[in-house]
Amino acid sequence: MADASIAPAVLRALRISTAHPAVRAVRVEGSHEDGSVWAELDIAQELPSAWRVAGVSPSGVRSIESVTIRFPSDFPRGSPRAFLRADFDRTHPHLLPVPKSLGLPPQPCVVQAFPSELIQARGFSGYLDQLADWLDKAAMLQLNNPQHGWEPVRRNRVDDEIILDPDVIRELAVPSGECVVVATDYLRFDLGDGKRMMRVALNPAVRVDPAKAQCSESKVSETTARGRGIALVVSAPDSDGAPTVIDTAVPEDVETVEDLMHRATLYRCAQILRAKLDHIAFRLDQGRFQACPLPVIFLVRRPFALVGSTSSIEICPYLLDLEPGGDLLRGIGHVRLCGVRDDISVNLLRRASGDPVEADRPRWALLGCGSVGSKIAVHAARRGLGPTDMVDRATMAPHNYARHALLPEPDVRGGAMAYKAQVLAHTLLGFRQEPRFEIGSVEELCASAEGRAELGDCRLVVNTTGSSLLREVVSFREWEARPRFADAHLLGAGSVAYAAFEGVNGNPNLSDLAAESYRILAKDEGLRSSVFSAEAQAIDIGQGCGALTFPMPDDRLSALAAGLAQTVCGYLRRDEAPEQGTLHVGHILSDGLSQSWTSAEIEPRIVVRSGAVEVRISPRVDSEIRAAIAARPGVETGGVIVGRYSQVGEAFQIVDLLPAPPDSVFSAERFVLGVQGLRQSVRQLLEESGGSLYVLGTWHNHLVPSGPSALDAATAARLALRQFFPVLMLIAHPDGYSFLSAELGAQAFSALAIERVTE
């Protein structure tokens, strides 16, 4: 122990070993020429009493196991290696893959990462804890267990990569047992010094007859070649009517074709594989088969699901790099080890995003495939939630690429000479989420029963056009089976993000939510200055051409669009859509990097109709009206109503109130609105909301259920002369509301116009 040639770090590890409760003895074998130090540790297992007398478990693990530890010369930066006795049963799982040609004893897989990382974090005693725990579990046959999951065969060395969709490939494990031949695309990389690496992508949808295989290869560069070939996917047939389960774990030691056939024998599919390999070898020997990389993939059913998977089928891939005139017929040849990379699929994207894999992909539509719409679509697609339907009538123009999610095609002048919906759909196909797309305007689509039916089954329809006209059209359009609509766009020269989601049956609808958002924005000094003072600017996109838009860099648009995508995906991920509507507003802070987001739930409107006109009242306003009435029992009271009037929907949207001026008259017979300070209150309202909210009319109450009185009608007619849209007189009574709407008629307008001309 006091050998001066042993480094202090190793001596420290040996002292820790002698004190470890599972270690019974430590014997130092000394230093080797490469500077490494070897020591033998006797590690005790707590065997059950029935096995303790024999000193060995049924799995072959002894009550005292001698384990040799090799400390490298650069320990503790370099990782120690543990070697079990040479006759230790190699069918135990969690053994490191060691080529048979090296003649080394089995090595336990103590930790998934490098042992040096574990030692750095928990000290050498932590490494010994893991080693002792490994031996205990090996004794109890618990290295693989249903709670932890079956550990796949570990490979420390990977020569090539196989790209496949594991869910699709596992479906090829059929009861009859087959060797399915599928098409592949591959890249061959020359790494120099005679070394190479292959990346092979499987296409299981294309089955190939080896006798008709069109294998080929062409140079991409001096060091890279691209080609097409085939792969063999092999599974064992069922046994006695039940799936064949392989419960034997063996370390990876396949090096030759002969080893590969031994492995096929273990997996009970050697005969199936041999028939296909002999066929290919025969044609290759005759020059009737183009030499190419030939993956061989075993689908091995284990007793329980693999670690991190819900499937019990392990994918075990190898690769034969075929060469003309090879000895494949005689089973001679080198076998390369492969790592599996999942191909792009919805499940892969969901796993990478941390989303539930088993969830269905809901049907949802994207209206508008411009900058914001394309970014939301791509963000959603990366989570396996890409839109299923898209509508846009515009074509891609060169200036669109300044902020669009798609990249210009380098070989096509002008980027892509196609419709936005078309090129975006093509991109989403790469995410395995090809949507149906419509070239045309949303207004035209919604105008017909057939067009509305196309969107009727959608869980959500997201409007990203930023068009206020489209918002009004979809809000008040009669819809046979109305889907939920949402708005998602930018405001305030691209500094504010806005997302709104309708309530059940379009109550509140997008127009209601917009009116509520104006009230919320008007109360925030920072937001209202950004939103209500910003105007779109004309930017030149060519001589004699221009476009009205907010000039902004892509990074800022992308930052806010990511938040919008998050709100859309969050809505789609909900098990149940909420009854109420929701608003989300985000904005860039003064440092240009930070963001602040707020959300609000918007309750369904109280809707009162009379003919073609309707009044949509915020429940919050209703509460304020009822509170004002309760505060003055036995008399009529009232005030000023604030909101917006939708000309498309012929709807008054009431989102706020102005209190009755102090000179108002309150009596049991009538309410007379005063004027003291009213002009200043209205001016402040218009300034704070940028004119987006305004006075709609007045409200007052009747003490008994009734409609408008003659006095109400006369007052409404008089007020109609003062504004350019219908005036609203809202009447609250014990049973609800009634209203009177008046607008300057054509005859009155002509008389008023003549009077003004005369003046």
N, C-alpha and C positions, 0 to 999 in steps of 0.2 A: 504493500500500500504506500510505502514511502519512496518508491522508485522515482529518482530525480528526473527520469525521462518522461514522466507522465505530467501533462499540463495541469495547472491548478484547477481549471474548470472541470476536467475529467475527475481529478481527485475529489473535488467537491461533490460531483454526481455520485461517485462511489460511496462517499461517507453518507450521503442521503439514502442510498440504497440499503446500507447496513441497518439504518434506523427505520426503514419502512416496515409496517406491520405484516405485510404479505411476504417479505423476503426473509428466507431462513438462512441463507449463506451467500457470500460474495467471494468469488475467486478471480483474481486478475491473471490473465494469461500473458500480459506483457505487451510491448510495443512492436509494431510491424514496420517493415521498410518504408511503407507509404506514410508513416507517421500516425497511423490509427492505433488505437488501444482497444484490446478485446478483453471482455470480462464475462464470467459466467455467473448467473444469478439463479438460485434455487427459489422458486416461487410456489407458495402453498395455496391449494384450493380448498375451500370449505365444502367438501363432498358430503352428501347425505350419509347418515350412519350406516345404511345398508351397503354402501359402496366403500365406506372408509376402511373396512377390514381388508378388502381386496386391494385397496390402494389405487384403484383405477375406476373411472366411470364407464358405463356402457359405450360411450362415444370415444373411448380410448384415451381420455385425458387423465393423467396420473395425479395423485394427491400432491406430489411434489414434482413440478416440471422444471427442468434445467433449461434456461433460456440464455443464449449467447448475445451479448450486446456489443456492437462495433461502434466505437466513438471515432468519428473522422478527425483528421488532423486539425480541421478548422472548427471543431466543436467549441462553443454552442451555436455558432452561426450555421454550421453544417448539421444535418439531422442524423441522429443515431439510427442504427438499423438493428432489429431484433430477429434472431434466427432460432427456430424451434429445433428439436432433435430431428435427425434425418428421417426417422421412421414415423414421424407424426403424420396422422391421417390427413391426406391432402384433399379429402372431400369436404372438409369443413369450409363454410363460407367465410368471407372476409379474409382471404389470403391474398397477398400481393402477387400479381402476375410475374412469374419468373421463368424465362425460357428454359426448357429442359436441357438445352445444350450447355448451359452454364454449370449444371450439376450442383446447384446450391440447395441447401435445405429449405423447407417452407418458411415463409416470413409472414407473421400476422399483420393484418391491416389495422393498426392501433388507432389511427386517427385519419380522417378523410383528407385533411390538408397535410402540410409538412410538419413532422414532429417538432422541428425547431420552433415553429410558431406556437405550438402548445407549450413547449418548455419556456419560451419567453413570457407567456401569459401566466402560467401556473407553476413554473418551476419544474425541476426534474421529478419531484414527487408526483406531480400531476401526470407525467408520462408513465410513471410506474403504476399509478392508479388505473390508467387506461389499460395497461398491459395485463395487470392482475384481473381486471374486469373482463377483458377479452377471454382469458383462460377460464374464468368462472363460467361465462356464458357458453364457451365451447364444451365444457364438461356437462352442462345441462341442456345442450343442443338448443340454445336460445340466441345464437348469433343471428339467425333468421327467425323471426316470429311474426305472427299476424299483426300485433300491435305496432311493431316498428315497420313492417313491410319487408318483402323479399329484396335483398341487396343484389343488384345486377352484377354480372361478371365484371370485375375491375380490370382496366387496362391502363398501365402506366405509360405505355408507348402506343401511339397512334400514328400509323403511316398515312392513312387517307381518311377522307370524310364522305359519309353517305348522307344525302339530304332526302328526307321522306316525311310524309304525313303519318305519324304512328297510328292514328286512329283508323286511317284507310288501310294501311299495311296489315294491321292486326285482323282486319276482316278477311284476309286471304287464308287465315288458319281455319280451313273448312273441315268438317267431320271426316271426309273421305281421305284427307291428307293429300297434298299436291305439291308439285314443284312448278310454280307459276312463273312464266317467263314474261317479264315486263320491259318496256322501253326505258332507256336512260339517255340523259344528256350529261356530258362530262367535260371537265377541263383537266388537262395534264400540264403540270408545272415542272420545268427543269430547274432543279435547285443547285446544279453544279456538282462536280466531283462524282458524277454518276448517280446522284440522288434525284428523286422525283417525288411528286405528291399529286394524287388525284382527288378531285372533288366531283362526285357522281350524284346526280339528282334523279330519283326514280319517278316514273310516270305510270302508276299502277292502272290508270284508265286505259292504257294502250297495251294490249296483250300481243305477244310476238311469237310467231312460229320460227324456231331457230333455223329451219331450212330456208326461210324467206327473209331472214333478218337483214336489214339494210344498214349495216354498220359502216361508219365512215369517220375520217379524221382530217382536219385541215389546220394549217398553221395560223395562229392569230398574231404571234410575234416570234422572235428568235427563241424565246424561253417558254412560250405558252402555245398549246394546241387545244382545239375544241373538237369534240366529236359526238357521235351517237352510237349507242351500243345496247346491250341487254343486261338484265340482272335475273338471278334465280332466287325466288322466295319460296322457302321449303318449310313444310309443317308435317308433323306426324299424324297418321290416321287415328281415329278413335279406336279404343280397345274395349271389346265386350260392350259396345254401345255407350261408352262413357269417354269423355275427352282424356287423352293421354297426358298425364301429369308427370313432369320430371322434377323430383324433389332432391336430386343430388346436385350439390354445388361443387364446381371444380375451378381451380384457378386458370387463368388464361395462359396456355402454353402451346397453342397451335402455331406451327412454323412451316409445315409442308402440307402438300395435298393429302399425303397419307395421314397426317395428324387431323386434317379436316374431316376425313372419312371416319376416323375414330370418334371424333366429336359427333358426327352425324349418327353413328351407331348409338352413342349415349343418348342422343335425342330421338332415337327410334325412327329415323327417316333416311337411313343410309341407302336403302334400295332405291327409293324414289330419286334421290340426288344422283346416285351413280348412273342411272339410266340417262338422265339429261346431260351429265358431264361427258359420258362416253359418246353421246350423239354429237355434242359440240366438238369434242376432241377429234372425232373421226373427220368431220367436215373441215376442221382447222388443219388437220394433217394433209388433207387433199387439196388445200388451198381454196376451198369453197366457202370459207368463213373468214371475214375480216378480223384480224387480231385486234382486241380492244380490252379495256378494263372490264372484268366480269365479276360483279359483286355476287356473293352467295350469302343469303340472309336466312338464318334459322328463326322461326317463330316457336318459342319454347314456352309451354304452359307450365307455370309454377303453382305450388300449393295455395298461394294466396297472393294478394296484390303486391306489386312492386312498390318500393319506396317512392313516395311522391306521385303515385299513380293510382287510378282506380281499376287498372287492368292487371291481370295475372299473367299476361303473355309478354315474355321478355324478347326483345329484338336483339339478336346476336349476329353482327355483320362481319364478313371477311371479304377479301378481294383477291382475285387471281389476275395478274397483269399478263394476259395472254400474249404470246409471241409466236410468229410463224415457225412451224417445224418444232414446236415444243414437245415435251414428253408427257403431256396431260393424260394420254391414254394409259401410260404406265404408272400414273399417280405420282409422277415426279414434278416438282415445281415448288416455288416459294409462295407462301400465302401471306398476304399483307393484312395487318390488323386495322380495323376501321373504327372511327368514332361516329356516332349517329347525331346528326343535327336535324331538328324538326324543320320540315318545310313550312313555308308560310301557310297558315290556316287560321280560321277563326279561333279555334281552341288555343293555338300557340299565342296568338295576339292577346287573348284574354289572360292566359297564364302570365305572360310577360307584364301585363298591365295590373295584375293582382285582382282581376275580376273573376266572378264565378264562371267556371268553364261550362257547367251544365245548363246555364240559363239559355232560354230561347233568344234568338235574334228578333227583336220586335220589328214590325213593319212601320217605317216612318218615311215621310217625304220631305225633300228639301226644295223650297221654292227660291230660285236664284242661285246660280253657280258662279258668282263673281268672287271677289277677294275674300270677303267674310264667309260666304257660303262654302267656298272650296276649302278653306282652312278648317271650318267646323266639320265638313265631310271627311277630310283626311284624318283629323284628330280622332273622330269617332271610329273610322275604319281601323285605325291602329289599335283600338280597343275591341275590335270585332263587332262594332256597332254601326257600321257604315249605313248610309241611307239606302232604302230599298227602291225608292222612287225619286226622280229629280225632274224639275221643270225649269226651262230657261229658253229664251228665244234668241239670245245674242250670240254672236260669233266671237272667238278669241281674236283680239287685236294686239299688236306688238306692245302697246303701253300697258296692257293688262299684266304682263309679266313682272312689272315693278312690284306688285303686291300679291299676285295670285299664288295659290299653293302649288300649282303645277310649274314644271320647268320647261323652258323652250326646247324644242328639238334642234340640236345643233346643225343637222343637215337640211333643215327646212327653213327657207327664208321667211321671216315674219313669225317664227315660232311654230304655230300649228294652225293651218288654215282649215279650221273646223268649228263647229258649235261648242260653246262652253260645256253644255251638258254632255255632249258626246265625248270630249276629251277627258272630262272628269270621270265619266263612267268607265272609260278605258283604263284610267289609272286605278280606280277602285277594283277593277278586275284583277289587278296584280295583288291585291289584298284578299283575293278569293271572295269578293263581295260585290259581284257585278249587279248594279241597279238597273231597273227599267227607267228609261229617260224619255221625256217628251220635249220636242222642239216646238215652242210656241209660248204665248203669253199665258200667265196664270188667270187673267181675267177671262180669256176665251175658254180656258179649261173649266172654270167654275160656272160659266154661263150655261152650259148644257148639263142635262141630267146624267148623260153618259160620262162626262168629264168629272162631275162630282162623285159619281159612283166609283170611279177609278181610285179616288182618295178616301172613300168611305170607310175602308177597312184599316186605315192607318191608325196607329196608336197616337201619333203626333205628326203634325204638318208644320214645319218650321219655315217661316218667311224671313229670308235674309236680304231681301231687296232694299229695305229701308224706305219703301214707297208708302207714303201715308194714304194714297188713294187705294192701293191694293189692301192695305190694312182695313179701310172702311168697307171695301167690297166684300172681303171674306167675313167681316164681323157681322154684317147685316144681310148676307145672302141667305135665302131660304135653302135649307140643306136637308135632304131626305134622311141621311144617316151621318150626322155631322161628326167629323173627327175633332180632336183637340187641336187648336192652333196655337202657335207660339211665334213671337217676334224675336229676332236676334240681329242686332246691328250696332253700329257705332254712332255716337252723337258728338257734338262739340268739337268739330275739326279732328275727330279721331281720338280725343282724349277721354271719352266716356263710353263705356260699353253698356248696352241695354238689352235685357232679356225679359220677356213677359210670357207667361203660360196661362191660357184660359182656364176657367172653371168648368164644371160639368155642364154640358149642353150649351156651351158658349156663354155662360154667365158666371163671372164677368167675361166679356169678349175682349178682343185685342184693343178695340176702340175705347172701351171702359178703362182698361189698364193703362192706356196711353194718357187718358185724362187724369187718372190717379197719379201717374208718374210725374206729370207736370206740377201737381200740387206738392208732391214730395220734393222735387227738384227745386221748386221756388222757395222752399223753406231752408235750403242749404245754400249759404252765400257762395261757397266755392263752386258748387256744382252749377248753380244758376248762371254764374258769370261765364262758365265754360260752355254750357249748352245753349243758352238763349242769346248769347252775343256772337256765336260763331256762325259764319255764313260760308257756304261752298264757294270756292274760287274756280275761275276758268283756267285750266292748264292747257297749254298747247301740245297737241299730239301729232302735229304735222301742219304743213302750210295750208292755211284756209280751213283747218280743222281745230276743234277745241272740245273740251268736255268739262262739265261742272262736277267737281268732286272736291274732297278735302285732300290737299297735298299732304302726305305724311310718309315717313319711311316704313318699310315692310316690318322692321323689327317691332315698332310700336303697335302696328296693327296686329301683328302675330301675338304679341303679349296679351292684348285684350281679347283677341279671338280665341286664345287658349282658354280663358276664363268662360267665354260664352260656350265653347265646346263642353267644358266641365259641367255647366248647368244643364245643357241638353242631354248629355250622357247620364248625369245624375237623375234626371227626370225619367229617362228610358229605363234605368236600372231599378226604379221603384216598383215594388210588388203591386201597389195600388195607387192610382192617380188620386191626388187630393181633390176634395170637393170644391175648394176655393181656388181662386187664381193666385199666382205668385209673380212678384217682380224682383229682379236682380239688377243692381246698378253697380258698376265698377268704374274706377277712374284712376288715372296716373297721377301720382303725387308730385310735388314740386321738384323732387330730385330726379325726375324723369325715369326712375326705375321702380320704385315701390308702387304698390297698388292697394286700394282700399275697396272692399266690396260690402254692400249692404243688401239685405233681402227683406221683403215685406209680403205678408199674406193679405190678399184683397178678397173680401167677402162678396158673395153674389149680390147683384143689384136688386133693389125693390123696383119692379117694373109695373108701370101704369100705362095702359093703352087707351087711345080714343081714335078710332078710324085708322088712318095710316101713320099717325103720330104717336110716339111713345116717350115716356119720361123714365129715366133710369137713375135711381136714387141710391147713393152710397148708404149702407146701414149706419155708418158713423154719423152722417148728416141726419138720418132719421132719428138717431138717439139725441142729437143736439136739438132738433125741432121738438121732440117730445119733452125734453128737459125744459126748454123755454116755455112750452105750454103749461107744464106742471108748476112752473115758477109764478105764473099769473092765472090762478084759477078763476073761472067765471067771467073772464074777459077774452077778447080776441087779441092775439099778438102776432108778430111776424118779423120779417127781415128781408134781406137780399140774398138771392141764390146765385152761386158761382159755379161755373163749369164750362162745358163746350156744347156746341150744337153740331151734330153730324148731318150735313146736307144729304149724304148718300143714304143714311139710314133714317132720315127724318126723326132724329132722336135727340132729346135733351139729356145731357149727362151731368148730373149734379154731384159735385165732389166737395163743395165747401159752402159756407155761409158768411155773410157779413151781418153783424148785429144791427138791430134797429137803431137809428140815430136817437139821441136823447130827446129830441123834440117830437118824436112820434107820439100818436094818440092811441091809447089802449082803452077800449070800452066794450061793454057787452054787445053793442050793436054793430060796431065796426072797428077796423084797425086802419089808421092812416099813417103811412110811412113818412117820417120826417126827412129833413135834408141836411141838418147840421153835421158837418164833417164828412158827409157821404162822398162828395166829390173827391176829397183827399184819399179816402179809403179805396175808391175805385182806381184812382191814379196809381196808388201804391201797388194794388193788385196787378195792374197791367205792366208796371215796371218790373216787378219781381218775377213775373211769369213770362216776360218777353212777349206779352200779348197772347200766349197760348191758352190762358184762362181769362174769362171775362164774365161780366154780369149777364145772366140769362133772363132775369126778371125778378119777381118778388114772391114771397110766400106769406100766407097768413092762415089762421085757423078758423074754423066754424065750430061752434059749441055743440052742434048736433050734426049727424051725417047728412050732407047735402052737397049739391054741385055748385057751380059758380052762380053768383047773384047777378042782378042787372047792373049793380054798381061795379062788380068785378068785370063784367063785359065792357062797360064804358071805360073803366080804368085801363084795361088791356088794349082797347082800341087807341086810347090816347098815347100809351107807352109805345105802341107799334110804330108811331110816327117818328120815334127818336132813334131807331136802330135798323140795321140793314138785314136782319134775319128775324125769324119769328120771336115774339116776346112770350115768356112763359109766366103764367100766374098759377102757382101751386097752392092748393087748398088742403090743409091737413084737418081731418075730423076724427072722431073717436073710432071709426071703423076703417080708417086708412087714408087714402088720398084721392082727390080728383084734381083736374087741372083745366085751364083754359089757355089756348094758344092763339095768338092773333098776329097777323102779318099784313103789311101794307099791300092792298090789292092793286090790280092793274089800273082800275079807274081812278082810285085815289092817288096812285103813283103818277098818272098822267096829269091830274089836276095839280098835284104838288109841283111837278116839273114845269107846268105852264106858269104857275105862280112865281117860281124862282126865276124863270126866264124874264117874266115881266119886271120883276124887281131889278 
